[in-house]
C-alpha cells in the first residue's frame, strides 16, 4: 500500500506559476532574480494558508538555479536545484525563539554556500521571536553578508518590532478570492476524479476564510464521503435558502419565526460562529444591492433575486443597524457563556429596531 499524502502536501506549489492569487509578488521576485537585484532581508506576511512559506521556498530555490533567467522559473533539474536543501535553513521561531538560537544562526553566516550563490535562512512564525532575539538580529539583517538572504514569515506583522520592519523588504500576501479557490479546487477534483457538486465548492470557499490550504483540507475530507448525504454531513452544508428565509422573517420583524429558523440553522452547524458569518454576509450583500441593484455580488442569480425582493421591505438604516448588531455579536462571541442565547438576543435586537 502506498503512503497517503494529503492534498495540501500533494499540491503544494513548486514554481512561481503555481502560487495562487499573489501575481504581483511573484512577478516582483522573478524580476528581482532576473536582473540580479535581490533583497537580502524580506518579510512575507498575511493570513494562514495563502502561500507565504511555499513562496519563500520557491524563491530560495530560484536564486541559486543556473537556468532561471531563461524561463523566470527554477528548472528543477540543474545540480543547484537538486541539491538546494543544503543552502536553505528553515527555522521555526515558535520553538527556536531565544537569543541563543539567533546567535547560533549568526555564527554560521560567514560560511559560504556549498553550491550556488546564496545561503537562505527562512524564519517562520517570526513574530514569536523574543525581544532580545530581535535585538540580536538587528545588525545582521541590516548588513548581512553578500551570500546570505533572510526571509521572515509571519501572520502577525504588528508583533514584529518597527526597527526590524524598517530593515526588511515587505510583501503583503492577500487572502485568496473565492473565485480563485473554486476554480483551483475544481481542477484538483478533476485530477483526483472526485465527483462533487458545484454548491459544495462554493461552501468550501465560504468556510476557508481565503486560505487555500484550509480549502484543500476540506476537499480532502469530502473525498472520503461516498454519497451526497455523507457530503452534507461531512461539511455540514446548509441550504442557502434557509438564510434567506431567516432574513425575510427578520425584515418582517417576526421574532418567533426568526428564532425558529435560526434554531434550525444552529442545529445543522456545530460551529455557531459560521452562522453569524453567513448571516452577516447576506445582510452585507443586501446593503450593496440597496445602493446599486446591478452589482454582481453573488454566484447565484436566484439569491440576488431574493435580495432585491427583501430590500423593498426595509430601509437603509435597518440594514446598517443589522450589520452593527451582527458585528458586535461576532466580536463578543467567545466571551459569551451561552453562545446560542447570545446569537438569539442579537436577532431579537435586529427585529426590535
C-alpha positions in Angstrom: 0.0 0.0 0.0 1.3 3.4 -1.0 1.8 6.1 1.7 -1.0 8.6 1.6 -0.3 12.3 1.0 -2.9 15.0 1.8 -4.0 17.2 -1.0 -2.3 20.2 0.7 1.0 18.4 0.6 0.5 16.8 -2.9 -0.4 20.1 -4.5 2.0 22.4 -2.7 3.4 24.9 -5.2 6.8 24.0 -6.7 7.1 27.0 -9.0 6.1 30.6 -9.0 3.3 30.0 -11.6 1.7 27.5 -9.1 1.2 30.1 -6.4 -2.5 31.3 -6.4 -3.6 34.9 -6.1 -0.2 36.5 -5.5 0.8 37.5 -9.0 2.2 41.0 -8.0 4.6 39.4 -5.5 5.7 36.6 -7.7 6.3 39.0 -10.6 8.4 41.2 -8.4 10.5 38.3 -7.1 11.0 36.9 -10.6 12.1 40.2 -11.9 14.5 40.8 -9.0 16.2 37.5 -9.7 16.3 38.1 -13.4 18.1 41.5 -13.1 20.2 40.3 -10.1 18.7 42.9 -7.7 17.9 40.5 -4.9 16.8 42.0 -1.5 18.8 40.4 1.4 16.1 40.7 4.0 12.5 40.0 3.1 9.3 39.9 5.2 6.3 37.9 4.0 3.1 38.5 6.0 -0.6 37.6 5.6 -3.3 35.2 6.5 -2.6 31.4 7.0 -2.5 29.0 4.1 -2.1 31.6 1.3 1.4 30.7 0.0 3.9 32.5 2.2 6.1 29.6 3.1 5.8 28.0 -0.3 6.8 31.3 -2.0 9.8 31.5 0.3 11.0 28.0 -0.6 10.5 28.6 -4.3 12.3 31.9 -4.1 15.1 30.3 -2.2 15.5 27.6 -4.8 15.2 30.0 -7.7 18.0 32.4 -6.6 20.5 29.6 -6.9 19.1 28.0 -10.1 21.6 28.0 -13.0 18.9 28.1 -15.7 16.5 30.6 -14.1 16.9 33.5 -16.4 15.6 31.6 -19.4 12.1 30.9 -18.1 11.7 33.1 -15.0 11.2 29.8 -13.1 13.7 27.4 -11.5 14.4 24.5 -13.8 14.3 21.8 -11.1 16.9 19.7 -13.0 20.2 21.5 -12.5 22.6 20.5 -9.8 21.8 23.6 -7.8 18.0 22.9 -7.8 18.5 19.2 -6.9 20.9 20.0 -4.0 19.2 23.2 -2.9 18.2 21.9 0.5 21.9 22.3 1.6 21.5 26.1 1.1 18.2 26.5 2.7 17.9 26.6 6.5 14.3 26.7 7.8 13.9 27.9 11.4 10.6 27.6 13.4 10.6 30.7 15.6 7.8 29.3 17.7 10.2 26.7 19.2 13.6 28.5 18.5 12.8 32.0 19.7 15.6 32.7 22.2 18.6 34.9 21.8 20.9 31.8 21.9 19.1 30.4 18.8 19.7 33.6 16.9 23.4 33.7 18.0 23.8 30.2 16.6 22.4 31.4 13.2 24.7 34.4 13.2 27.7 32.2 13.9 27.0 30.3 10.7 26.7 33.3 8.4 30.4 33.6 7.4 30.3 30.1 5.8 30.0 30.4 2.0 27.3 28.4 0.3 28.2 24.8 -0.6 26.7 25.2 -4.1 25.1 28.3 -5.8 25.5 31.9 -4.7 23.3 32.2 -1.6 22.6 30.7 1.8 18.9 31.4 2.7 17.5 31.5 6.2 13.7 31.2 6.4 12.4 32.2 9.8 8.8 31.0 10.0 6.4 32.5 12.7 8.9 35.3 13.0 6.6 37.2 15.4 7.3 34.5 18.0 10.9 35.7 18.5 11.7 37.2 21.8 12.6 40.9 22.2 16.2 40.0 22.9 16.3 37.7 19.8 15.0 40.5 17.6 17.7 42.8 19.0 20.4 40.3 18.3 19.2 40.0 14.8 19.0 43.7 14.0 22.6 44.4 12.9 22.8 41.2 10.9 19.6 41.8 8.9 20.7 45.4 8.2 24.0 44.4 6.7 24.0 40.6 6.0 26.9 39.1 4.1 26.5 39.2 0.3 25.9 35.5 0.2 23.1 35.5 2.8 19.3 36.1 2.4 16.9 36.3 5.3 13.2 35.6 4.7 10.9 36.3 7.7 7.4 34.9 7.6 4.5 35.9 9.9 0.8 36.1 10.2 1.1 38.9 12.8 3.2 41.6 11.4 2.2 44.1 14.1 4.1 41.9 16.7 7.4 42.5 14.9 9.3 45.5 16.3 9.5 48.5 14.0 13.3 48.5 13.9 13.2 45.1 12.2 10.4 46.1 9.8 12.4 49.1 8.7 15.2 46.8 7.6 13.0 44.5 5.5 11.6 44.5 2.0 7.9 43.8 3.0 5.4 41.8 0.9 1.8 41.5 1.9 0.1 38.3 0.8 -3.6 38.7 0.0 -6.3 36.3 1.0 -7.3 34.1 -1.9 -10.6 35.1 -3.6 -13.5 32.7 -3.6 -13.4 32.5 -7.4 -9.7 31.5 -7.4 -10.3 28.9 -4.7 -13.3 27.4 -6.5 -11.5 27.3 -9.9 -8.5 25.6 -8.5 -10.5 23.2 -6.4 -12.4 22.1 -9.5 -9.1 21.4 -11.3 -7.8 19.4 -8.4 -11.1 17.5 -8.0 -11.0 16.6 -11.8 -7.4 15.3 -11.5 -8.3 13.3 -8.4 -11.5 12.0 -10.0 -13.7 13.4 -7.2 -17.4 13.7 -8.1 -18.6 16.8 -6.2 -21.4 19.3 -7.0 -20.6 22.9 -7.6 -22.5 24.0 -4.5 -20.0 22.1 -2.3 -17.1 24.1 -3.8 -18.8 27.3 -3.0 -19.5 26.2 0.5 -15.8 25.2 0.9 -14.7 28.6 -0.4 -17.1 30.3 2.1 -15.7 28.4 5.0 -12.0 28.6 4.5 -11.6 32.3 5.0 -9.4 32.9 2.0 -7.0 30.1 2.9 -6.3 27.7 0.0 -4.6 25.2 2.4 -7.8 25.1 4.5 -9.9 24.6 1.4 -7.7 21.6 0.4 -8.1 20.0 3.8 -11.9 20.4 3.4 -11.8 18.9 -0.1 -9.7 16.0 1.3 -12.4 15.4 3.9 -15.2 15.4 1.3 -13.3 13.0 -0.9 -13.8 10.3 1.7 -17.6 10.6 1.5 -19.3 8.1 -0.6 -22.6 9.8 -1.4 -24.4 13.1 -1.3 -25.9 12.6 2.1 -22.4 11.9 3.5 -21.1 15.0 1.9 -23.8 17.1 3.5 -23.0 15.7 6.9 -19.2 16.0 6.5 -19.1 19.7 5.6 -22.5 20.5 7.3 -23.9 22.1 4.1 -26.8 24.4 5.0 -29.4 25.2 2.4 -28.7 28.8 1.3 -32.5 29.4 1.2 -32.6 28.9 5.0 -30.6 32.1 5.5 -32.8 34.0 3.0 -35.9 32.7 4.9 -34.4 33.9 8.2 -33.6 37.3 6.8 -37.1 37.6 5.4 -38.5 36.9 8.9 -36.2 39.4 10.4 -37.2 42.0 7.8 -40.9 41.3 8.7 -39.9 41.7 12.4 -41.3 38.3 13.2 -39.3 37.3 16.2 -41.0 33.8 16.7 -40.3 32.7 13.1 -36.9 34.2 13.1 -35.8 32.3 16.2 -37.3 29.1 14.9 -35.4 29.4 11.6 -32.2 30.4 13.5 -32.5 27.2 15.7 -32.8 25.1 12.5 -29.5 26.7 11.2 -27.7 26.2 14.6 -28.8 22.6 14.7 -27.2 21.9 11.4 -24.0 23.8 12.2 -21.8 22.7 15.2 -19.8 25.9 14.5 -22.2 28.6 15.6 -19.9 31.4 14.6 -20.2 30.3 11.0 -23.9 31.1 11.1 -23.0 34.6 12.3 -20.5 34.9 9.4 -23.0 33.7 6.8 -25.9 35.9 8.1 -23.7 39.0 8.2 -22.5 38.2 4.6 -26.1 38.0 3.4 -27.0 41.3 5.1 -23.9 42.9 3.7 -24.8 41.8 0.2 -28.3 43.4 0.7 -26.6 46.6 1.7 -24.5 46.7 -1.5 -27.6 46.0 -3.7 -29.5 48.7 -1.8 -27.1 51.2 -3.3 -26.5 49.5 -6.7 -29.1 47.0 -7.8 -26.9 46.0 -10.8 -23.9 45.0 -8.6 -22.6 41.4 -9.2 -22.1 40.3 -5.6 -23.1 36.6 -5.6 -22.7 33.4 -7.6 -26.4 32.6 -7.9 -28.9 34.8 -9.7 -31.7 33.3 -7.7 -30.2 34.6 -4.5 -29.8 38.0 -5.9 -33.5 37.9 -6.9 -34.4 37.2 -3.3 -32.1 40.0 -2.1 -33.9 42.5 -4.4 -37.3 41.5 -3.0 -36.2 41.8 0.6 -34.7 45.2 0.4 -38.1 46.5 -0.6 -39.3 45.6 2.9 -36.7 47.7 4.8 -34.7 50.9 4.7 -31.0 51.6 4.7 -30.9 52.4 8.5 -32.4 48.9 9.2 -29.6 47.2 7.2 -26.8 49.3 8.8 -28.2 48.6 12.3 -28.4 44.8 11.5 -24.8 44.8 10.4 -23.7 46.6 13.5 -25.5 44.2 15.8 -24.1 41.1 14.0 -20.6 42.6 14.1 -20.9 43.1 17.9 -22.3 39.6 18.1 -19.2 38.3 16.3 -16.8 40.3 18.5 -18.3 39.2 21.8 -19.0 35.6 20.7 -16.1 33.9 22.6 -16.8 35.9 25.7 -20.3 34.6 25.9 -21.0 31.5 28.1 -24.3 30.7 26.4 -23.4 31.2 22.7 -26.8 30.1 21.3 -28.6 32.7 23.6 -26.0 35.3 22.6 -27.0 34.9 18.9 -30.7 34.8 19.6 -30.5 38.1 21.5 -28.8 39.7 18.5 -31.6 38.5 16.2 -34.2 39.9 18.6 -32.4 43.2 18.7 -32.5 43.5 14.9 -36.2 42.6 14.8 -37.0 45.2 17.5 -35.3 48.0 15.6 
